[in-house]
């Protein structure tokens, strides 16, 4: 499932990106600014364009490449 997601982190504030490879444990998010984050960084994410406001989730950066980052969902 691909969707728009708002990602926030102190290094860049907020950005809107595209998801890819969503699973129960995490998601790959495409946006070049995410490639600058160190592995282990914590970001917050919220899916956009739903009929109701989506919850804000904490996620950990597990890997980065030139196109974005693989994020692991953290337990609330």
PyMOL Python script that loads the backbone (N, CA, C, O; Angstrom):
from pymol import cmd

cmd.read_pdbstr("""\
ATOM      1  N   UNK A   1       0.842  -1.181   0.000  1.00  0.00           N
ATOM      2  CA  UNK A   1       0.000   0.000   0.000  1.00  0.00           C
ATOM      3  C   UNK A   1       0.886   1.243   0.000  1.00  0.00           C
ATOM      4  O   UNK A   1       1.804   1.363   0.811  1.00  0.00           O
ATOM      5  N   UNK A   2       0.607   2.141  -0.895  1.00  0.00           N
ATOM      6  CA  UNK A   2       1.344   3.405  -0.943  1.00  0.00           C
ATOM      7  C   UNK A   2       0.424   4.531  -0.498  1.00  0.00           C
ATOM      8  O   UNK A   2      -0.747   4.585  -0.873  1.00  0.00           O
ATOM      9  N   UNK A   3       0.971   5.415   0.296  1.00  0.00           N
ATOM     10  CA  UNK A   3       0.185   6.565   0.738  1.00  0.00           C
ATOM     11  C   UNK A   3       1.133   7.699   1.104  1.00  0.00           C
ATOM     12  O   UNK A   3       2.344   7.511   1.219  1.00  0.00           O
ATOM     13  N   UNK A   4       0.556   8.870   1.280  1.00  0.00           N
ATOM     14  CA  UNK A   4       1.344  10.014   1.729  1.00  0.00           C
ATOM     15  C   UNK A   4       1.462   9.947   3.245  1.00  0.00           C
ATOM     16  O   UNK A   4       0.522   9.566   3.944  1.00  0.00           O
ATOM     17  N   UNK A   5       2.641  10.327   3.738  1.00  0.00           N
ATOM     18  CA  UNK A   5       2.882  10.306   5.177  1.00  0.00           C
ATOM     19  C   UNK A   5       3.663  11.553   5.567  1.00  0.00           C
ATOM     20  O   UNK A   5       4.594  11.962   4.874  1.00  0.00           O
ATOM     21  N   UNK A   6       3.270  12.149   6.687  1.00  0.00           N
ATOM     22  CA  UNK A   6       4.007  13.292   7.238  1.00  0.00           C
ATOM     23  C   UNK A   6       5.017  12.742   8.236  1.00  0.00           C
ATOM     24  O   UNK A   6       4.651  12.029   9.171  1.00  0.00           O
ATOM     25  N   UNK A   7       6.287  13.075   8.033  1.00  0.00           N
ATOM     26  CA  UNK A   7       7.368  12.648   8.920  1.00  0.00           C
ATOM     27  C   UNK A   7       7.934  13.892   9.595  1.00  0.00           C
ATOM     28  O   UNK A   7       8.144  14.915   8.943  1.00  0.00           O
ATOM     29  N   UNK A   8       8.182  13.804  10.905  1.00  0.00           N
ATOM     30  CA  UNK A   8       8.792  14.933  11.613  1.00  0.00           C
ATOM     31  C   UNK A   8      10.018  14.469  12.394  1.00  0.00           C
ATOM     32  O   UNK A   8      10.056  13.375  12.957  1.00  0.00           O
ATOM     33  N   UNK A   9      11.017  15.350  12.403  1.00  0.00           N
ATOM     34  CA  UNK A   9      12.277  15.112  13.107  1.00  0.00           C
ATOM     35  C   UNK A   9      12.923  16.478  13.325  1.00  0.00           C
ATOM     36  O   UNK A   9      12.792  17.350  12.466  1.00  0.00           O
ATOM     37  N   UNK A  10      13.625  16.696  14.456  1.00  0.00           N
ATOM     38  CA  UNK A  10      14.254  17.992  14.719  1.00  0.00           C
ATOM     39  C   UNK A  10      15.229  18.457  13.629  1.00  0.00           C
ATOM     40  O   UNK A  10      15.412  19.661  13.451  1.00  0.00           O
ATOM     41  N   UNK A  11      15.857  17.529  12.897  1.00  0.00           N
ATOM     42  CA  UNK A  11      16.827  17.924  11.865  1.00  0.00           C
ATOM     43  C   UNK A  11      16.192  18.668  10.705  1.00  0.00           C
ATOM     44  O   UNK A  11      16.832  19.537  10.112  1.00  0.00           O
ATOM     45  N   UNK A  12      14.932  18.343  10.361  1.00  0.00           N
ATOM     46  CA  UNK A  12      14.315  18.965   9.188  1.00  0.00           C
ATOM     47  C   UNK A  12      12.899  19.474   9.424  1.00  0.00           C
ATOM     48  O   UNK A  12      12.276  19.983   8.492  1.00  0.00           O
ATOM     49  N   UNK A  13      12.377  19.354  10.621  1.00  0.00           N
ATOM     50  CA  UNK A  13      11.002  19.779  10.872  1.00  0.00           C
ATOM     51  C   UNK A  13      10.037  18.723  10.364  1.00  0.00           C
ATOM     52  O   UNK A  13      10.122  17.555  10.744  1.00  0.00           O
ATOM     53  N   UNK A  14       9.114  19.142   9.495  1.00  0.00           N
ATOM     54  CA  UNK A  14       8.137  18.215   8.928  1.00  0.00           C
ATOM     55  C   UNK A  14       8.302  18.141   7.423  1.00  0.00           C
ATOM     56  O   UNK A  14       8.678  19.121   6.780  1.00  0.00           O
ATOM     57  N   UNK A  15       8.020  16.975   6.867  1.00  0.00           N
ATOM     58  CA  UNK A  15       8.012  16.816   5.416  1.00  0.00           C
ATOM     59  C   UNK A  15       6.928  15.816   5.053  1.00  0.00           C
ATOM     60  O   UNK A  15       6.524  14.990   5.871  1.00  0.00           O
ATOM     61  N   UNK A  16       6.466  15.904   3.817  1.00  0.00           N
ATOM     62  CA  UNK A  16       5.490  14.953   3.294  1.00  0.00           C
ATOM     63  C   UNK A  16       6.218  14.035   2.329  1.00  0.00           C
ATOM     64  O   UNK A  16       6.904  14.496   1.417  1.00  0.00           O
ATOM     65  N   UNK A  17       6.065  12.729   2.535  1.00  0.00           N
ATOM     66  CA  UNK A  17       6.777  11.731   1.736  1.00  0.00           C
ATOM     67  C   UNK A  17       5.791  10.665   1.269  1.00  0.00           C
ATOM     68  O   UNK A  17       4.599  10.721   1.572  1.00  0.00           O
ATOM     69  N   UNK A  18       6.313   9.700   0.527  1.00  0.00           N
ATOM     70  CA  UNK A  18       5.515   8.592  -0.011  1.00  0.00           C
ATOM     71  C   UNK A  18       5.973   7.284   0.629  1.00  0.00           C
ATOM     72  O   UNK A  18       7.173   7.026   0.726  1.00  0.00           O
ATOM     73  N   UNK A  19       5.023   6.461   1.065  1.00  0.00           N
ATOM     74  CA  UNK A  19       5.383   5.163   1.634  1.00  0.00           C
ATOM     75  C   UNK A  19       5.599   4.139   0.528  1.00  0.00           C
ATOM     76  O   UNK A  19       5.113   4.288  -0.593  1.00  0.00           O
ATOM     77  N   UNK A  20       6.343   3.096   0.880  1.00  0.00           N
ATOM     78  CA  UNK A  20       6.583   1.956  -0.008  1.00  0.00           C
ATOM     79  C   UNK A  20       6.889   0.765   0.893  1.00  0.00           C
ATOM     80  O   UNK A  20       7.484   0.939   1.956  1.00  0.00           O
ATOM     81  N   UNK A  21       6.504  -0.413   0.499  1.00  0.00           N
ATOM     82  CA  UNK A  21       6.836  -1.641   1.241  1.00  0.00           C
ATOM     83  C   UNK A  21       6.352  -1.607   2.693  1.00  0.00           C
ATOM     84  O   UNK A  21       7.138  -1.817   3.617  1.00  0.00           O
ATOM     85  N   UNK A  22       5.083  -1.348   2.888  1.00  0.00           N
ATOM     86  CA  UNK A  22       4.481  -1.343   4.220  1.00  0.00           C
ATOM     87  C   UNK A  22       4.304  -2.775   4.721  1.00  0.00           C
ATOM     88  O   UNK A  22       3.837  -3.642   3.981  1.00  0.00           O
ATOM     89  N   UNK A  23       4.680  -3.024   5.989  1.00  0.00           N
ATOM     90  CA  UNK A  23       4.474  -4.332   6.619  1.00  0.00           C
ATOM     91  C   UNK A  23       4.000  -4.123   8.050  1.00  0.00           C
ATOM     92  O   UNK A  23       3.874  -2.986   8.504  1.00  0.00           O
ATOM     93  N   UNK A  24       3.738  -5.211   8.760  1.00  0.00           N
ATOM     94  CA  UNK A  24       3.312  -5.100  10.159  1.00  0.00           C
ATOM     95  C   UNK A  24       4.382  -4.453  11.030  1.00  0.00           C
ATOM     96  O   UNK A  24       4.060  -3.780  12.008  1.00  0.00           O
ATOM     97  N   UNK A  25       5.660  -4.653  10.681  1.00  0.00           N
ATOM     98  CA  UNK A  25       6.746  -4.174  11.524  1.00  0.00           C
ATOM     99  C   UNK A  25       7.317  -2.822  11.165  1.00  0.00           C
ATOM    100  O   UNK A  25       8.029  -2.217  11.966  1.00  0.00           O
ATOM    101  N   UNK A  26       7.012  -2.330   9.957  1.00  0.00           N
ATOM    102  CA  UNK A  26       7.591  -1.057   9.561  1.00  0.00           C
ATOM    103  C   UNK A  26       7.215  -0.666   8.152  1.00  0.00           C
ATOM    104  O   UNK A  26       6.321  -1.251   7.541  1.00  0.00           O
ATOM    105  N   UNK A  27       7.917   0.340   7.643  1.00  0.00           N
ATOM    106  CA  UNK A  27       7.601   0.894   6.330  1.00  0.00           C
ATOM    107  C   UNK A  27       8.848   1.541   5.747  1.00  0.00           C
ATOM    108  O   UNK A  27       9.686   2.071   6.476  1.00  0.00           O
ATOM    109  N   UNK A  28       8.960   1.493   4.431  1.00  0.00           N
ATOM    110  CA  UNK A  28      10.004   2.253   3.742  1.00  0.00           C
ATOM    111  C   UNK A  28       9.356   3.553   3.280  1.00  0.00           C
ATOM    112  O   UNK A  28       8.284   3.534   2.676  1.00  0.00           O
ATOM    113  N   UNK A  29      10.004   4.684   3.564  1.00  0.00           N
ATOM    114  CA  UNK A  29       9.470   5.994   3.199  1.00  0.00           C
ATOM    115  C   UNK A  29      10.438   6.669   2.238  1.00  0.00           C
ATOM    116  O   UNK A  29      11.625   6.816   2.531  1.00  0.00           O
ATOM    117  N   UNK A  30       9.914   7.076   1.088  1.00  0.00           N
ATOM    118  CA  UNK A  30      10.736   7.716   0.053  1.00  0.00           C
ATOM    119  C   UNK A  30      10.724   9.231   0.221  1.00  0.00           C
ATOM    120  O   UNK A  30       9.681   9.870   0.086  1.00  0.00           O
ATOM    121  N   UNK A  31      11.865   9.785   0.509  1.00  0.00           N
ATOM    122  CA  UNK A  31      12.106  11.235   0.514  1.00  0.00           C
ATOM    123  C   UNK A  31      13.607  11.416   0.703  1.00  0.00           C
ATOM    124  O   UNK A  31      14.174  10.859   1.643  1.00  0.00           O
ATOM    125  N   UNK A  32      14.269  12.185  -0.171  1.00  0.00           N
ATOM    126  CA  UNK A  32      15.728  12.297  -0.076  1.00  0.00           C
ATOM    127  C   UNK A  32      16.233  12.879   1.244  1.00  0.00           C
ATOM    128  O   UNK A  32      17.347  12.553   1.655  1.00  0.00           O
ATOM    129  N   UNK A  33      15.457  13.727   1.924  1.00  0.00           N
ATOM    130  CA  UNK A  33      15.907  14.297   3.202  1.00  0.00           C
ATOM    131  C   UNK A  33      16.071  13.226   4.284  1.00  0.00           C
ATOM    132  O   UNK A  33      16.857  13.406   5.214  1.00  0.00           O
ATOM    133  N   UNK A  34      15.346  12.125   4.172  1.00  0.00           N
ATOM    134  CA  UNK A  34      15.457  11.056   5.170  1.00  0.00           C
ATOM    135  C   UNK A  34      16.805  10.349   5.099  1.00  0.00           C
ATOM    136  O   UNK A  34      17.248   9.756   6.082  1.00  0.00           O
ATOM    137  N   UNK A  35      17.456  10.410   3.946  1.00  0.00           N
ATOM    138  CA  UNK A  35      18.750   9.740   3.769  1.00  0.00           C
ATOM    139  C   UNK A  35      19.833  10.322   4.674  1.00  0.00           C
ATOM    140  O   UNK A  35      20.843   9.663   4.923  1.00  0.00           O
ATOM    141  N   UNK A  36      19.641  11.542   5.168  1.00  0.00           N
ATOM    142  CA  UNK A  36      20.637  12.183   6.034  1.00  0.00           C
ATOM    143  C   UNK A  36      20.513  11.755   7.497  1.00  0.00           C
ATOM    144  O   UNK A  36      21.384  12.078   8.305  1.00  0.00           O
ATOM    145  N   UNK A  37      19.460  11.043   7.847  1.00  0.00           N
ATOM    146  CA  UNK A  37      19.268  10.637   9.244  1.00  0.00           C
ATOM    147  C   UNK A  37      20.154   9.448   9.590  1.00  0.00           C
ATOM    148  O   UNK A  37      20.261   8.509   8.801  1.00  0.00           O
ATOM    149  N   UNK A  38      20.786   9.475  10.754  1.00  0.00           N
ATOM    150  CA  UNK A  38      21.572   8.319  11.187  1.00  0.00           C
ATOM    151  C   UNK A  38      20.664   7.144  11.556  1.00  0.00           C
ATOM    152  O   UNK A  38      19.553   7.339  12.050  1.00  0.00           O
ATOM    153  N   UNK A  39      21.143   5.934  11.316  1.00  0.00           N
ATOM    154  CA  UNK A  39      20.433   4.740  11.773  1.00  0.00           C
ATOM    155  C   UNK A  39      20.267   4.849  13.285  1.00  0.00           C
ATOM    156  O   UNK A  39      21.200   5.234  13.990  1.00  0.00           O
ATOM    157  N   UNK A  40      19.090   4.511  13.776  1.00  0.00           N
ATOM    158  CA  UNK A  40      18.792   4.619  15.200  1.00  0.00           C
ATOM    159  C   UNK A  40      18.018   5.869  15.568  1.00  0.00           C
ATOM    160  O   UNK A  40      17.495   5.967  16.678  1.00  0.00           O
ATOM    161  N   UNK A  41      17.935   6.835  14.648  1.00  0.00           N
ATOM    162  CA  UNK A  41      17.160   8.054  14.900  1.00  0.00           C
ATOM    163  C   UNK A  41      15.688   7.703  15.078  1.00  0.00           C
ATOM    164  O   UNK A  41      15.195   6.736  14.496  1.00  0.00           O
ATOM    165  N   UNK A  42      14.997   8.491  15.882  1.00  0.00           N
ATOM    166  CA  UNK A  42      13.561   8.318  16.087  1.00  0.00           C
ATOM    167  C   UNK A  42      12.835   9.449  15.366  1.00  0.00           C
ATOM    168  O   UNK A  42      13.163  10.624  15.530  1.00  0.00           O
ATOM    169  N   UNK A  43      11.844   9.066  14.566  1.00  0.00           N
ATOM    170  CA  UNK A  43      11.010  10.042  13.867  1.00  0.00           C
ATOM    171  C   UNK A  43       9.560   9.784  14.253  1.00  0.00           C
ATOM    172  O   UNK A  43       9.225   8.734  14.800  1.00  0.00           O
ATOM    173  N   UNK A  44       8.711  10.759  13.960  1.00  0.00           N
ATOM    174  CA  UNK A  44       7.274  10.591  14.164  1.00  0.00           C
ATOM    175  C   UNK A  44       6.610  10.644  12.803  1.00  0.00           C
ATOM    176  O   UNK A  44       7.002  11.434  11.945  1.00  0.00           O
ATOM    177  N   UNK A  45       5.608   9.808  12.604  1.00  0.00           N
ATOM    178  CA  UNK A  45       4.928   9.764  11.320  1.00  0.00           C
ATOM    179  C   UNK A  45       3.425   9.701  11.468  1.00  0.00           C
ATOM    180  O   UNK A  45       2.898   9.141  12.429  1.00  0.00           O
ATOM    181  N   UNK A  46       2.736  10.294  10.484  1.00  0.00           N
ATOM    182  CA  UNK A  46       1.277  10.283  10.464  1.00  0.00           C
ATOM    183  C   UNK A  46       0.809  10.155   9.016  1.00  0.00           C
ATOM    184  O   UNK A  46       1.139  10.989   8.174  1.00  0.00           O
ATOM    185  N   UNK A  47       0.040   9.105   8.734  1.00  0.00           N
ATOM    186  CA  UNK A  47      -0.520   8.912   7.398  1.00  0.00           C
ATOM    187  C   UNK A  47      -1.458  10.076   7.093  1.00  0.00           C
ATOM    188  O   UNK A  47      -2.194  10.539   7.965  1.00  0.00           O
ATOM    189  N   UNK A  48      -1.422  10.541   5.852  1.00  0.00           N
ATOM    190  CA  UNK A  48      -2.232  11.673   5.418  1.00  0.00           C
ATOM    191  C   UNK A  48      -3.388  11.197   4.531  1.00  0.00           C
ATOM    192  O   UNK A  48      -3.402  10.059   4.063  1.00  0.00           O
ATOM    193  N   UNK A  49      -4.346  12.085   4.315  1.00  0.00           N
ATOM    194  CA  UNK A  49      -5.448  11.897   3.359  1.00  0.00           C
ATOM    195  C   UNK A  49      -6.436  10.802   3.741  1.00  0.00           C
ATOM    196  O   UNK A  49      -7.115  10.258   2.870  1.00  0.00           O
ATOM    197  N   UNK A  50      -6.528  10.469   5.019  1.00  0.00           N
ATOM    198  CA  UNK A  50      -7.545   9.523   5.476  1.00  0.00           C
ATOM    199  C   UNK A  50      -8.818  10.297   5.812  1.00  0.00           C
ATOM    200  O   UNK A  50      -8.751  11.508   6.022  1.00  0.00           O
ATOM    201  N   UNK A  51      -9.983   9.632   5.871  1.00  0.00           N
ATOM    202  CA  UNK A  51     -11.216  10.343   6.211  1.00  0.00           C
ATOM    203  C   UNK A  51     -11.214  10.901   7.642  1.00  0.00           C
ATOM    204  O   UNK A  51     -11.939  11.851   7.936  1.00  0.00           O
ATOM    205  N   UNK A  52     -10.405  10.317   8.525  1.00  0.00           N
ATOM    206  CA  UNK A  52     -10.264  10.842   9.888  1.00  0.00           C
ATOM    207  C   UNK A  52      -8.770  11.030  10.160  1.00  0.00           C
ATOM    208  O   UNK A  52      -7.925  10.540   9.410  1.00  0.00           O
ATOM    209  N   UNK A  53      -8.461  11.738  11.228  1.00  0.00           N
ATOM    210  CA  UNK A  53      -7.052  11.984  11.555  1.00  0.00           C
ATOM    211  C   UNK A  53      -6.388  10.693  12.021  1.00  0.00           C
ATOM    212  O   UNK A  53      -6.872  10.033  12.940  1.00  0.00           O
ATOM    213  N   UNK A  54      -5.279  10.341  11.382  1.00  0.00           N
ATOM    214  CA  UNK A  54      -4.543   9.123  11.731  1.00  0.00           C
ATOM    215  C   UNK A  54      -3.711   9.355  12.991  1.00  0.00           C
ATOM    216  O   UNK A  54      -3.333  10.491  13.280  1.00  0.00           O
ATOM    217  N   UNK A  55      -3.423   8.290  13.744  1.00  0.00           N
ATOM    218  CA  UNK A  55      -2.558   8.442  14.918  1.00  0.00           C
ATOM    219  C   UNK A  55      -1.130   8.801  14.504  1.00  0.00           C
ATOM    220  O   UNK A  55      -0.694   8.497  13.394  1.00  0.00           O
ATOM    221  N   UNK A  56      -0.422   9.446  15.412  1.00  0.00           N
ATOM    222  CA  UNK A  56       0.993   9.763  15.201  1.00  0.00           C
ATOM    223  C   UNK A  56       1.803   8.626  15.811  1.00  0.00           C
ATOM    224  O   UNK A  56       1.643   8.295  16.986  1.00  0.00           O
ATOM    225  N   UNK A  57       2.677   8.028  14.995  1.00  0.00           N
ATOM    226  CA  UNK A  57       3.465   6.876  15.420  1.00  0.00           C
ATOM    227  C   UNK A  57       4.940   7.236  15.539  1.00  0.00           C
ATOM    228  O   UNK A  57       5.461   8.013  14.739  1.00  0.00           O
ATOM    229  N   UNK A  58       5.611   6.670  16.537  1.00  0.00           N
ATOM    230  CA  UNK A  58       7.064   6.790  16.625  1.00  0.00           C
ATOM    231  C   UNK A  58       7.689   5.632  15.870  1.00  0.00           C
ATOM    232  O   UNK A  58       7.231   4.493  15.958  1.00  0.00           O
ATOM    233  N   UNK A  59       8.756   5.944  15.116  1.00  0.00           N
ATOM    234  CA  UNK A  59       9.439   4.944  14.311  1.00  0.00           C
ATOM    235  C   UNK A  59      10.939   5.154  14.414  1.00  0.00           C
ATOM    236  O   UNK A  59      11.412   6.278  14.586  1.00  0.00           O
ATOM    237  N   UNK A  60      11.678   4.062  14.307  1.00  0.00           N
ATOM    238  CA  UNK A  60      13.140   4.099  14.368  1.00  0.00           C
ATOM    239  C   UNK A  60      13.717   3.863  12.978  1.00  0.00           C
ATOM    240  O   UNK A  60      13.266   2.977  12.252  1.00  0.00           O
ATOM    241  N   UNK A  61      14.717   4.663  12.613  1.00  0.00           N
ATOM    242  CA  UNK A  61      15.401   4.489  11.334  1.00  0.00           C
ATOM    243  C   UNK A  61      16.271   3.237  11.424  1.00  0.00           C
ATOM    244  O   UNK A  61      17.170   3.152  12.260  1.00  0.00           O
ATOM    245  N   UNK A  62      15.991   2.266  10.553  1.00  0.00           N
ATOM    246  CA  UNK A  62      16.734   1.008  10.542  1.00  0.00           C
ATOM    247  C   UNK A  62      17.773   0.960   9.424  1.00  0.00           C
ATOM    248  O   UNK A  62      18.822   0.333   9.573  1.00  0.00           O
ATOM    249  N   UNK A  63      17.476   1.628   8.296  1.00  0.00           N
ATOM    250  CA  UNK A  63      18.429   1.695   7.185  1.00  0.00           C
ATOM    251  C   UNK A  63      18.106   2.922   6.353  1.00  0.00           C
ATOM    252  O   UNK A  63      16.970   3.396   6.343  1.00  0.00           O
ATOM    253  N   UNK A  64      19.103   3.429   5.663  1.00  0.00           N
ATOM    254  CA  UNK A  64      18.911   4.573   4.775  1.00  0.00           C
ATOM    255  C   UNK A  64      19.588   4.288   3.439  1.00  0.00           C
ATOM    256  O   UNK A  64      20.563   3.540   3.368  1.00  0.00           O
ATOM    257  N   UNK A  65      19.056   4.893   2.388  1.00  0.00           N
ATOM    258  CA  UNK A  65      19.699   4.874   1.080  1.00  0.00           C
ATOM    259  C   UNK A  65      19.412   6.225   0.425  1.00  0.00           C
ATOM    260  O   UNK A  65      18.822   7.101   1.058  1.00  0.00           O
ATOM    261  N   UNK A  66      19.811   6.404  -0.808  1.00  0.00           N
ATOM    262  CA  UNK A  66      19.685   7.704  -1.471  1.00  0.00           C
ATOM    263  C   UNK A  66      18.232   8.145  -1.653  1.00  0.00           C
ATOM    264  O   UNK A  66      17.964   9.338  -1.794  1.00  0.00           O
ATOM    265  N   UNK A  67      17.295   7.199  -1.651  1.00  0.00           N
ATOM    266  CA  UNK A  67      15.889   7.532  -1.900  1.00  0.00           C
ATOM    267  C   UNK A  67      15.068   7.748  -0.639  1.00  0.00           C
ATOM    268  O   UNK A  67      13.993   8.343  -0.708  1.00  0.00           O
ATOM    269  N   UNK A  68      15.546   7.279   0.520  1.00  0.00           N
ATOM    270  CA  UNK A  68      14.752   7.418   1.729  1.00  0.00           C
ATOM    271  C   UNK A  68      15.257   6.542   2.855  1.00  0.00           C
ATOM    272  O   UNK A  68      16.459   6.315   2.991  1.00  0.00           O
ATOM    273  N   UNK A  69      14.305   6.041   3.682  1.00  0.00           N
ATOM    274  CA  UNK A  69      14.693   5.284   4.874  1.00  0.00           C
ATOM    275  C   UNK A  69      13.699   4.176   5.173  1.00  0.00           C
ATOM    276  O   UNK A  69      12.500   4.309   4.932  1.00  0.00           O
ATOM    277  N   UNK A  70      14.226   3.076   5.706  1.00  0.00           N
ATOM    278  CA  UNK A  70      13.408   1.998   6.238  1.00  0.00           C
ATOM    279  C   UNK A  70      13.168   2.266   7.711  1.00  0.00           C
ATOM    280  O   UNK A  70      14.119   2.424   8.477  1.00  0.00           O
ATOM    281  N   UNK A  71      11.906   2.318   8.116  1.00  0.00           N
ATOM    282  CA  UNK A  71      11.532   2.677   9.478  1.00  0.00           C
ATOM    283  C   UNK A  71      10.825   1.514  10.157  1.00  0.00           C
ATOM    284  O   UNK A  71      10.000   0.833   9.548  1.00  0.00           O
ATOM    285  N   UNK A  72      11.158   1.293  11.437  1.00  0.00           N
ATOM    286  CA  UNK A  72      10.521   0.246  12.247  1.00  0.00           C
ATOM    287  C   UNK A  72       9.545   0.905  13.202  1.00  0.00           C
ATOM    288  O   UNK A  72       9.893   1.867  13.887  1.00  0.00           O
ATOM    289  N   UNK A  73       8.315   0.386  13.252  1.00  0.00           N
ATOM    290  CA  UNK A  73       7.319   0.901  14.184  1.00  0.00           C
ATOM    291  C   UNK A  73       7.745   0.576  15.612  1.00  0.00           C
ATOM    292  O   UNK A  73       8.159  -0.547  15.900  1.00  0.00           O
ATOM    293  N   UNK A  74       7.643   1.555  16.500  1.00  0.00           N
ATOM    294  CA  UNK A  74       7.944   1.349  17.914  1.00  0.00           C
ATOM    295  C   UNK A  74       6.639   1.165  18.674  1.00  0.00           C
ATOM    296  O   UNK A  74       5.631   1.784  18.335  1.00  0.00           O
ATOM    297  N   UNK A  75       6.651   0.324  19.692  1.00  0.00           N
ATOM    298  CA  UNK A  75       5.458   0.096  20.511  1.00  0.00           C
ATOM    299  C   UNK A  75       5.093   1.374  21.240  1.00  0.00           C
ATOM    300  O   UNK A  75       5.965   2.098  21.722  1.00  0.00           O
ATOM    301  N   UNK A  76       3.808   1.645  21.317  1.00  0.00           N
ATOM    302  CA  UNK A  76       3.343   2.865  22.004  1.00  0.00           C
ATOM    303  C   UNK A  76       3.289   2.651  23.484  1.00  0.00           C
ATOM    304  O   UNK A  76       2.923   3.562  24.227  1.00  0.00           O
TER     305      UNK A  76
END
""", "prot")
cmd.dss("prot")
cmd.show_as("cartoon", "prot")
cmd.util.cbc("prot")
cmd.orient("prot")
